[in-house]
Amino acid sequence: MSSSQWRNTPRGSSSSNRGSEQPWRSRGWGWGRGRGITSSRPGVGASPLGENISPASEAHSAGTSSEPPNSNATANRRRMNLMASVSRSSGLEKDGDDLKNYNAQEEYRRFIQEKVSVVDNIFENHRRTSLESENGRRQRIDAQENVLILFRKLREGVASSSRRDTFALEVYETSLYLSVTFESPKQTISIIPHVFPPRSSPSPSLSPSTSTSATSTPLHPPSAHSVLVSLLHHLVVSYPSQSTYFQQLESIPQTILPRTSEVAKWLTVLTKSLRMRNYAKFLSLSRRSCVISVLEEAGLGNLSLSSTIPILASKSDLERGRQAVLFLLEALRKKSAETAWTIIRSAYRELSCDQSTVGMGTKAWLARSLCLEPVLHLSGSRESPSAEVDVDVESWLEARVPVGHVRRKEGVEGRWIVCKVR
């Protein structure tokens, strides 16, 4: 193996069991020791993020660009790509503690933002669609996972330096939102304790004199988006159980989430409708227009749910935070729909979805009961609760044929035979 090839081979990417030691690893990848990832899949090295950092490729790219091969910009970009992770270097490697430096953290954050911008521009929809090819899916996952790993390294540096200012809050919140929209729940659950640290006393203070202990309440309150993301995440991953949701709710101080606020009231009614299996109520409360209205009434412009906390604007992307909330809300609606569908299969032998009055009524009823109206992909942000949405119930039923839930009735258009739950 040549020297250049040896330098481009990430430590730990062999067939060792090192990868099994990372609880946050969610898609079975190989990466170097705290230096970002290098995919082993052919062709992925030339991914949209340009993560192929071999010396030969860098020399080629530098020679074709407007910058000299040894320019400061090229050298700095290489340094960012090879930035060591604090947890994996233990200060023994050269520059292993760079990310404990505030200036280095801010520079690394700007470097990550370039990657995030590329992902945003290339992948309009962060989740897989029916039109996405298998190769496109792999490229999307590669790009998204790389961004999450870079953010994880930055969070380690921020936590190791005990940084608790607005920059730290922005890093935690932005990585929290991205972990949701990139569908990496293992990353999400590891970030939540940073945004809402365990309280060391019954009445934590949010004043500037608050202790800088890593287990104390952060100086700056998180946004309403972060509050909702942390709670909705537990509702989704533990559905139908709500025990972890209530544990998370209790860990959030009332100074951050007053129990009389509009957000808290909305959460109370929403969770009750799930426990009571009141699907009509849940449908109404989980509409996109409803949750956006709740956030607006909560005074989201100030990012604070309580007037007792001094207003301190977070630098986190508000649109990204709202997108994360809607992602989780849609996931929760799908969980509820599966429960409702099981009940429907047990109660009905046949469904009529033809063009008759009865058939159209059945379609509308199914769309409501199964929460088929999308909350994530609607254009605009202030839809009317009564806005008509074209929901293709027939396509939804067609997707249940391969799994044996329904089958078309022979000789009758729009009729479906329901296969009983076994």
C-alpha positions in Angstrom: 0.0 0.0 0.0 1.4 3.4 -1.0 1.9 6.2 1.5 -1.0 8.2 0.0 -3.3 5.3 0.2 -2.3 4.6 3.8 -3.1 8.2 4.7 -6.5 8.0 3.2 -7.5 4.7 5.0 -9.5 5.7 8.2 -8.4 4.0 11.3 -11.1 1.7 12.6 -12.7 1.1 9.2 -11.3 -2.4 9.0 -13.3 -5.5 9.9 -12.8 -4.9 13.6 -15.6 -4.6 16.1 -14.9 -1.0 16.9 -18.2 0.1 15.2 -20.2 -1.8 17.7 -19.0 0.4 20.5 -20.9 3.5 19.3 -24.5 3.5 20.6 -25.3 6.5 18.2 -24.4 4.5 15.1 -27.6 4.0 13.2 -26.9 2.9 9.7 -23.9 0.5 10.0 -21.0 2.6 8.6 -17.2 2.6 8.8 -15.4 5.7 9.7 -12.0 6.9 10.9 -11.0 7.6 14.4 -12.8 10.9 15.0 -12.1 12.2 11.5 -15.4 12.0 9.7 -16.5 9.2 7.6 -15.3 7.5 4.4 -17.8 5.3 2.7 -16.7 1.9 1.4 -19.3 1.9 -1.3 -18.0 2.4 -4.8 -18.7 5.8 -6.2 -19.8 7.3 -2.9 -16.5 9.0 -2.3 -17.5 11.4 -5.0 -20.7 12.2 -3.2 -22.4 15.7 -3.4 -20.5 16.7 -0.2 -17.1 16.0 -1.7 -15.8 13.9 1.2 -13.1 12.2 -0.8 -10.1 13.6 0.9 -7.3 11.6 -0.7 -4.1 13.6 -1.4 -4.3 12.9 -5.1 -7.9 14.1 -5.4 -7.1 17.2 -3.4 -4.2 18.0 -5.6 -6.4 17.6 -8.6 -9.2 19.8 -7.3 -6.7 22.4 -6.2 -5.1 22.5 -9.6 -8.4 23.0 -11.4 -9.6 25.7 -9.0 -8.8 29.4 -9.0 -6.8 29.0 -5.8 -3.1 28.0 -5.7 -2.5 24.3 -4.7 -1.0 25.4 -1.3 -3.5 28.2 -0.5 -4.6 28.8 3.0 -8.2 28.0 2.0 -7.3 24.5 0.8 -5.1 23.8 3.8 -7.8 25.0 6.2 -10.5 22.9 4.5 -8.2 19.8 4.8 -7.7 20.6 8.5 -11.5 20.8 9.0 -12.0 17.5 7.2 -9.3 15.8 9.4 -10.4 17.5 12.7 -9.9 15.0 15.5 -12.8 14.1 17.7 -12.3 14.9 21.4 -13.6 11.7 22.7 -11.6 9.5 20.4 -8.3 11.4 20.6 -8.2 11.8 24.4 -5.7 14.6 23.8 -3.0 12.2 22.7 -3.2 12.9 19.0 -1.9 16.0 17.4 -4.5 18.8 17.6 -6.7 16.3 19.4 -8.2 19.0 21.7 -8.7 21.7 19.0 -12.5 21.4 19.3 -12.3 22.5 22.9 -11.2 25.9 21.7 -14.1 28.4 21.2 -12.7 29.9 18.0 -12.1 26.4 16.6 -15.7 25.4 17.4 -17.1 28.4 15.6 -14.9 27.8 12.6 -15.9 24.2 12.5 -19.6 25.2 12.8 -19.2 27.3 9.6 -17.5 24.4 7.9 -20.5 22.1 8.8 -22.9 24.7 7.6 -21.4 24.4 4.1 -22.2 20.7 4.2 -25.7 21.3 5.5 -26.4 23.9 2.7 -25.3 21.4 0.0 -27.6 18.7 1.5 -30.5 21.2 1.6 -29.9 22.2 -2.0 -29.6 18.7 -3.4 -32.3 16.8 -1.4 -35.5 18.9 -1.2 -37.2 16.1 0.6 -35.0 14.6 3.4 -36.9 11.3 3.5 -37.2 8.6 0.9 -40.0 9.0 -1.7 -41.5 6.5 -4.1 -39.6 8.2 -6.9 -36.2 7.9 -5.3 -33.8 5.4 -6.8 -31.8 3.0 -4.6 -28.5 4.8 -5.6 -30.1 8.1 -4.8 -31.2 6.7 -1.4 -27.7 5.6 -0.6 -26.2 9.0 -1.6 -28.8 10.8 0.5 -28.2 8.7 3.6 -24.4 9.0 3.2 -24.6 12.8 3.0 -27.0 13.1 5.9 -25.1 10.7 8.1 -21.9 12.6 7.4 -23.5 15.9 8.6 -24.7 14.2 11.7 -21.3 12.8 12.6 -19.7 16.2 12.1 -22.2 17.7 14.4 -21.6 15.0 17.0 -17.9 15.8 17.0 -18.7 19.5 17.5 -21.1 18.7 20.3 -18.3 16.7 22.0 -16.0 19.7 21.8 -18.7 22.1 23.1 -19.6 19.8 26.0 -15.9 19.2 26.9 -15.3 22.9 27.1 -18.4 23.4 29.3 -19.6 26.0 26.9 -23.1 27.1 27.7 -23.7 30.3 25.7 -26.0 31.0 22.7 -23.5 29.3 20.4 -23.7 26.1 22.4 -27.5 26.3 22.4 -27.5 26.8 18.6 -25.3 23.8 18.0 -27.4 21.5 20.2 -30.7 22.7 18.8 -29.7 22.6 15.1 -28.2 19.1 15.4 -31.4 18.1 17.3 -33.6 19.3 14.4 -31.4 17.6 11.8 -31.4 14.3 13.6 -35.2 14.4 13.4 -35.5 15.4 9.7 -32.7 12.9 8.8 -34.6 10.2 10.7 -31.8 9.2 13.1 -33.7 8.6 16.5 -30.5 7.3 18.2 -28.9 10.7 17.6 -32.0 12.5 18.7 -32.2 10.8 22.1 -28.5 11.5 22.7 -28.9 15.2 22.0 -32.0 15.8 24.2 -30.1 15.7 27.5 -27.8 18.4 26.3 -30.7 20.7 25.5 -32.6 19.7 28.7 -29.9 18.7 31.3 -31.0 16.8 34.4 -31.8 19.2 37.2 -29.5 19.0 40.1 -32.0 20.8 42.5 -35.7 21.0 42.8 -35.8 24.7 41.9 -33.0 25.4 39.3 -32.2 29.0 38.7 -31.9 30.4 35.2 -30.0 33.6 36.3 -26.5 34.4 35.1 -25.2 33.2 38.4 -26.3 29.6 37.7 -23.6 27.1 38.3 -21.7 26.0 35.2 -22.0 22.4 36.1 -22.7 20.1 33.2 -25.8 18.8 35.0 -27.3 22.1 35.8 -30.0 23.9 33.8 -28.6 25.8 30.8 -28.2 29.6 31.1 -30.3 30.2 28.0 -33.8 28.6 27.6 -34.3 26.4 24.5 -36.9 27.3 21.9 -40.5 26.1 21.8 -39.5 23.9 18.9 -36.9 22.1 21.0 -39.5 21.6 23.8 -41.9 20.0 21.3 -39.3 17.9 19.6 -38.1 16.4 22.9 -41.6 15.5 23.9 -43.0 14.4 20.6 -39.9 12.2 20.1 -40.8 10.2 23.2 -44.4 9.9 22.1 -43.3 8.4 18.7 -40.6 6.0 19.8 -42.6 4.7 22.8 -46.0 4.6 21.2 -48.5 3.6 22.5 -46.9 4.0 25.9 -46.5 7.5 27.3 -44.4 6.8 30.3 -41.1 8.2 28.9 -43.1 11.2 27.6 -44.2 12.1 31.1 -40.7 11.6 32.4 -39.4 14.0 29.9 -42.2 16.5 30.7 -41.4 16.4 34.4 -37.7 17.1 33.6 -38.6 20.3 31.8 -38.8 23.2 34.4 -42.0 25.2 34.4 -40.0 28.3 33.8 -39.3 26.9 30.4 -42.7 25.2 29.8 -45.4 26.7 32.0 -48.1 24.2 32.5 -50.7 26.9 31.7 -49.1 27.8 28.3 -50.9 27.1 25.1 -48.2 24.6 24.1 -48.7 22.6 27.4 -52.5 22.7 27.0 -52.2 21.4 23.5 -49.9 18.6 24.6 -52.3 17.6 27.4 -55.3 17.3 25.1 -53.3 15.6 22.3 -51.9 12.9 24.6 -55.3 12.3 26.2 -56.9 11.8 22.8 -54.3 9.1 22.1 -54.9 7.4 25.4 -58.6 7.4 24.9 -58.3 6.5 21.2 -60.4 9.4 20.2 -59.1 9.5 16.7 -61.4 12.3 15.5 -60.1 14.6 18.3 -56.5 13.6 17.6 -56.9 14.3 13.9 -58.2 17.8 14.7 -55.3 18.5 17.1 -52.6 17.1 14.9 -53.4 19.2 11.8 -50.5 21.3 10.5 -52.6 24.5 10.8 -53.4 23.6 14.5 -49.8 23.1 15.6 -48.5 26.2 13.8 -51.3 28.2 15.4 -50.2 26.9 18.8 -46.6 27.8 18.2 -47.6 31.3 17.1 -49.8 31.8 20.1 -46.8 30.7 22.3 -44.9 33.8 21.2 -42.4 31.8 19.1 -40.9 35.1 17.8 -39.3 35.4 21.2 -38.5 31.7 21.4 -39.7 31.7 25.0 -42.8 30.0 26.5 -42.6 32.0 29.7 -42.6 35.7 30.4 -40.5 35.0 33.5 -37.4 34.3 31.4 -35.5 37.2 29.8 -36.0 37.1 26.1 -32.9 35.7 24.4 -33.2 35.0 20.7 -31.6 31.7 19.6 -29.7 31.6 16.4 -31.3 28.2 15.4 -33.1 28.1 12.2 -36.8 28.6 13.0 -38.0 27.0 9.8 -35.7 24.0 10.5 -37.2 23.7 14.0 -40.7 23.8 12.7 -39.9 21.2 10.1 -38.6 18.9 12.8 -41.8 19.3 14.8 -43.9 18.5 11.7 -41.8 15.4 11.0 -42.5 14.0 14.4 -46.1 15.0 14.2 -46.5 13.1 11.0 -44.7 10.1 12.4 -47.1 10.1 15.4 -50.1 10.3 13.0 -48.8 7.2 11.2 -48.5 5.4 14.5 -52.1 6.3 15.4 -53.3 5.3 11.9 -51.9 1.8 12.3 -53.9 1.4 15.6 -57.0 2.8 13.9 -56.5 0.5 10.9 -56.3 -2.6 13.1 -59.7 -1.6 14.7 -61.2 -1.0 11.2 -60.0 -4.4 10.0 -61.6 -6.1 13.0 -65.0 -4.3 12.6 -65.6 -4.3 8.8 -65.8 -7.0 6.2 -65.9 -4.8 3.1 -65.1 -1.1 2.2 -66.9 0.7 -0.6 -64.7 3.4 -2.2 -66.4 3.9 -5.6 -67.7 7.2 -7.0 -71.1 6.9 -5.5 -72.2 9.1 -2.6 -71.6 6.2 -0.2 -68.2 5.5 -1.7 -67.1 9.1 -1.4 -68.3 9.2 2.1 -66.3 6.1 3.0 -63.2 7.6 1.4 -63.6 10.8 3.5 -64.1 8.7 6.6 -61.1 6.6 6.0 -58.9 9.7 5.2 -60.0 11.2 8.6 -59.7 8.0 10.6 -56.2 7.1 9.2 -54.9 10.7 9.3 -54.0 10.5 5.6 -54.0 14.3 5.2 -50.3 15.2 5.0 -48.9 17.7 7.5 -45.4 17.9 6.2 -45.5 18.6 2.5 -48.3 21.2 2.3 -47.1 24.5 0.7 -47.4 27.5 2.9 -47.6 27.8 6.7 -51.1 29.1 7.4 -53.5 26.7 5.9 -57.1 26.8 6.9 -58.3 23.9 9.1 -61.1 23.3 6.5 -58.7 23.4 3.5 -59.5 20.5 1.2 -56.6 18.2 0.5 -56.6 15.5 -2.2 -56.0 12.3 -0.3 -55.6 9.2 -2.4 -57.3 6.6 -0.3 -57.3 4.0 -3.1 -53.5 4.2 -3.3 -53.2 3.7 0.5 -55.4 0.6 0.3 -53.4 -0.7 -2.7 -50.3 -0.5 -0.6 -51.9 -2.8 2.0 -52.6 -5.6 -0.6 -49.1 -7.2 -0.5 -49.2 -7.5 3.3 -52.6 -9.3 3.2 -54.7 -6.6 4.8 -57.2 -6.1 1.9 -57.9 -7.3 -1.6 -60.0 -5.9 -4.4 -63.5 -7.5 -4.9 -63.6 -9.2 -8.2 -66.1 -7.7 -10.7 -66.9 -4.7 -8.6 -65.1 -1.4 -9.1 -64.1 0.4 -5.9 -65.0 -2.4 -3.5 -62.4 -3.9 -1.1 -62.6 -7.1 0.9 -61.1 -6.6 4.3 -58.9 -9.5 5.6 -59.5 -10.0 9.3 -56.8 -9.6 11.9 -55.3 -12.9 12.9 
